[in-house]
């Protein structure tokens, strides 16, 4: 992400003008930091809370504003008989790009990244499973048979941006092996969250529209097979797939994930394609065709997953996700609301699921995986360190908020879940930071070292 930004801004930031020195260069330095997206996300959350509590009813009125699209008497985008509210535009349209980038990252990791090596991926995948099952079980124990029983998927999620941000702030106290473990775990966690959303938090299933979405994905696969790389074709086809998924009853963000998983994770051309560029461009009368050919060859030595992720990640991290937090994190913290949350099994189910269930599930399943020889511990890593990583993984936030708004149609229950997510994320941040500060530098080998 930072490389893409630096290349695009080099001409502007490289100068010595006052604007470049005072504005552009500090901005690029900020965007290069791994914690910067977490800072913006935190600021957007604070803004949402301030707006909801000190802005009267303007917060609800604004995000409940309905935008209707109509072609004659046909309204292509409707929800419960009316146009989409601004909140639904964010959740069902903008967040598709966020989940598209998630799909790209999963595909890249599965083909050429950490998930491509079964031995390396086994432990974090098993740990991620434990980090989903145990929190869901903790939540269900408190809410079984109650009005909030459907929210068991809320404490299953891990927010990659916040979690990685915490490990980055720890510096050398969070060794690279722990960061790789957390990243792989979070990606596996994303796969689980996507499946949960698709299977359990979709409604009004339409076979016709679902088949239409599948036909669109099949058409995309055929275009790939026959090496059709004209981007506008994929954009149009992507819109069709998204709309068919939206109308099918499956949550529209699943279309983004599916399209991300279909993107090529290996380059079309190998590095040898660059060997002839000097010959192509060295002629005295180099024409536009030669330049275009050289540009295309250079571009196609980079996988589509990497190119698209580099292009879209700044937009999802610094624009879309903060807007999502602004539209979903605003809850009124009145005395009645707080007392209701304190006594709510929904709130406590989320808090205990994320703060206790996550680290316990991740550590327990990691221990079981090493004892049964399914996986081995990373070199010089202890279960205590994995417990600290599990605590950081309890920062659910973005996806947890997303699932919470899908799980609860009742506004009061949704707000109780949101307060639980906010409280749990804060506790998990502090707990993970303290644990890894104490245990992160521990180099004592364990019996399961690889």
Long-range contacts (C-beta under 8 A, 24 or more apart in sequence): 1-31, 1-309, 1-310, 1-313, 1-314, 1-317, 2-31, 2-32, 3-310, 4-310, 4-311, 4-313, 4-314, 5-31, 5-32, 5-314, 6-32, 31-314, 31-318, 33-168, 34-164, 34-165, 34-168, 35-165, 35-168, 35-169, 36-318, 37-161, 37-165, 37-317, 37-318, 37-321, 38-161, 38-162, 38-164, 38-165, 39-165, 40-317, 40-318, 40-321, 40-322, 41-161, 41-162, 41-321, 41-322, 41-325, 41-397, 41-398, 43-322, 44-321, 44-322, 44-323, 44-325, 44-326, 44-329, 45-325, 45-326, 45-329, 45-422, 47-326, 48-325, 48-326, 48-327, 48-328, 48-329, 48-330, 49-329, 49-330, 49-331, 49-333, 51-326, 51-330, 52-330, 52-331, 52-332, 53-332, 53-333, 53-334, 59-330, 62-86, 63-87, 63-327, 63-330, 76-243, 77-246, 86-327, 87-327, 87-328, 90-323, 90-324, 90-327, 90-328, 91-253, 91-324, 91-327, 91-328, 91-402, 91-405, 92-246, 92-251, 92-252, 92-253, 93-252, 94-320, 94-323, 94-324, 95-253, 95-256, 95-320, 95-324, 95-402, 96-242, 96-252, 96-253, 96-255, 96-256, 97-256, 97-312, 97-315, 97-316, 97-320, 98-253, 98-256, 98-316, 98-320, 98-321, 98-324, 98-398, 99-194, 99-253, 99-254, 99-256, 99-257, 99-260, 100-256, 100-257, 100-259, 100-260, 100-308, 100-312, 101-260, 101-308, 101-309, 101-312, 101-313, 101-316, 102-190, 102-194, 102-256, 102-257, 102-260, 103-256, 103-257, 103-258, 103-259, 103-260, 103-261, 103-263, 104-260, 104-263, 104-305, 104-308, 104-309, 104-312, 105-187, 105-190, 105-260, 105-305, 105-309, 106-187, 106-190, 106-191, 106-257, 106-260, 106-261, 107-260, 107-261, 107-262, 107-263, 107-265, 107-305, 108-265, 108-303, 108-305, 108-306, 108-309, 109-184, 109-187, 110-265, 111-265, 111-266, 111-305, 112-265, 112-266, 112-303, 114-180, 114-183, 114-184, 114-187, 115-184, 115-187, 115-188, 119-375, 119-376, 119-450, 120-184, 121-184, 121-188, 122-369, 122-374, 122-375, 123-181, 123-366, 123-369, 123-370, 123-375, 123-376, 123-377, 123-378, 124-181, 124-182, 124-184, 124-185, 124-188, 125-184, 125-185, 125-188, 126-365, 126-366, 126-368, 126-369, 126-374, 126-375, 127-181, 127-185, 127-361, 127-362, 127-363, 127-365, 127-366, 127-369, 127-386, 127-390, 128-185, 128-186, 128-188, 128-189, 128-192, 128-362, 129-188, 129-192, 129-365, 130-361, 130-362, 130-363, 130-364, 130-365, 130-366, 130-368, 131-156, 131-158, 131-185, 131-189, 131-357, 131-358, 131-361, 131-362, 131-365, 131-390, 131-393, 132-156, 132-189, 132-192, 132-193, 132-361, 133-361, 133-365, 134-353, 134-357, 134-358, 134-360, 134-361, 134-364, 134-365, 135-353, 135-354, 135-357, 135-358, 135-361, 136-353, 136-357, 137-357, 138-349, 138-352, 138-353, 138-356, 138-357, 139-349, 139-350, 139-352, 139-353, 139-357, 140-349, 141-349, 142-345, 142-348, 142-349, 142-352, 143-345, 143-346, 143-349, 146-345, 147-410, 147-413, 148-344, 148-345, 148-346, 148-349, 148-408, 148-413, 148-416, 148-417, 150-407, 150-408, 151-346, 151-349, 151-350, 151-403, 151-404, 151-407, 151-408, 151-413, 151-417, 152-349, 153-193, 153-196, 153-197, 153-200, 153-201, 153-403, 153-407, 154-349, 154-350, 154-353, 154-396, 154-400, 154-403, 154-404, 154-407, 154-417, 154-420, 154-421, 155-349, 155-350, 155-352, 155-353, 155-354, 155-357, 155-358, 155-396, 155-400, 155-424, 156-189, 156-192, 156-193, 156-196, 156-353, 156-396, 156-400, 156-403, 157-189, 157-193, 157-396, 157-397, 157-398, 157-399, 157-400, 157-402, 157-403, 158-185, 158-186, 158-189, 158-190, 158-358, 158-393, 158-394, 158-395, 158-396, 158-399, 159-395, 159-396, 159-397, 159-398, 159-399, 159-400, 159-425, 160-186, 160-187, 160-190, 161-317, 161-321, 161-398, 162-395, 162-397, 162-398, 162-425, 162-429, 163-392, 163-393, 163-395, 163-432, 166-392, 166-395, 166-429, 166-432, 166-433, 166-436, 167-389, 167-392, 167-436, 169-433, 170-433, 170-436, 170-437, 170-440, 172-440, 172-441, 173-436, 173-437, 173-440, 173-441, 174-436, 174-440, 175-440, 175-441, 177-378, 177-379, 177-380, 177-381, 178-378, 178-381, 178-385, 178-388, 178-389, 178-436, 178-440, 180-378, 181-378, 181-381, 181-386, 181-389, 182-389, 182-392, 182-393, 185-362, 185-389, 185-393, 186-393, 189-393, 190-399, 193-399, 193-403, 194-254, 194-257, 196-403, 197-251, 197-253, 197-254, 197-402, 197-403, 197-406, 198-250, 198-251, 198-254, 201-251, 201-403, 201-406, 201-407, 202-249, 202-250, 202-251, 202-254, 203-249, 204-249, 205-248, 205-249, 205-250, 206-247, 206-248, 206-249, 209-244, 209-245, 209-247, 209-248, 209-249, 210-244, 210-245, 210-248, 210-249, 210-250, 212-240, 212-244, 212-248, 213-241, 213-244, 213-245, 213-248, 213-250, 213-255, 216-240, 216-241, 216-244, 217-241, 217-258, 217-259, 217-262, 220-259, 220-262, 221-262, 224-262, 224-264, 227-268, 229-268, 229-300, 251-406, 253-402, 260-305, 263-304, 263-305, 263-308, 264-303, 264-304, 264-305, 265-303, 265-304, 265-305, 266-303, 267-300, 267-301, 267-302, 267-303, 268-300, 269-297, 269-300, 269-301, 270-301, 271-301, 273-297, 273-300, 273-301, 274-298, 274-301, 321-398, 324-398, 324-401, 324-402, 325-397, 325-398, 325-401, 328-401, 328-402, 328-405, 328-418, 329-401, 329-418, 329-422, 331-415, 331-418, 331-419, 331-422, 332-415, 333-419, 337-415, 337-419, 338-419, 340-412, 340-416, 341-415, 341-416, 341-419, 341-420, 344-416, 344-420, 346-408, 346-413, 346-416, 346-417, 346-420, 347-416, 347-417, 347-419, 347-420, 347-423, 348-420, 349-420, 350-396, 350-400, 350-404, 350-417, 350-420, 350-421, 350-424, 351-420, 351-423, 351-424, 351-427, 353-424, 354-394, 354-395, 354-396, 354-400, 354-420, 354-421, 354-424, 354-425, 354-428, 355-391, 355-394, 355-424, 355-427, 355-428, 355-431, 357-394, 358-390, 358-391, 358-393, 358-394, 358-428, 359-387, 359-388, 359-390, 359-391, 359-393, 359-394, 359-431, 360-390, 361-390, 362-386, 362-387, 362-389, 362-390, 362-393, 363-387, 363-390, 370-448, 376-448, 376-449, 376-450, 377-446, 377-448, 377-449, 377-450, 378-449, 378-450, 379-445, 379-449, 379-450, 380-443, 380-444, 380-445, 380-446, 380-449, 381-446, 381-449, 382-439, 382-442, 382-444, 382-446, 383-446, 384-435, 384-439, 384-442, 385-436, 385-439, 385-440, 385-442, 387-435, 387-439, 388-432, 388-435, 388-436, 388-439, 388-440, 389-432, 389-436, 391-428, 391-431, 391-432, 391-435, 391-436, 392-428, 392-429, 392-432, 392-433, 392-436, 393-428, 393-432, 394-424, 394-425, 394-427, 394-428, 394-431, 394-432, 395-424, 395-425, 395-428, 395-429, 395-432, 396-421, 396-424, 396-425, 396-428, 397-421, 397-425, 400-425
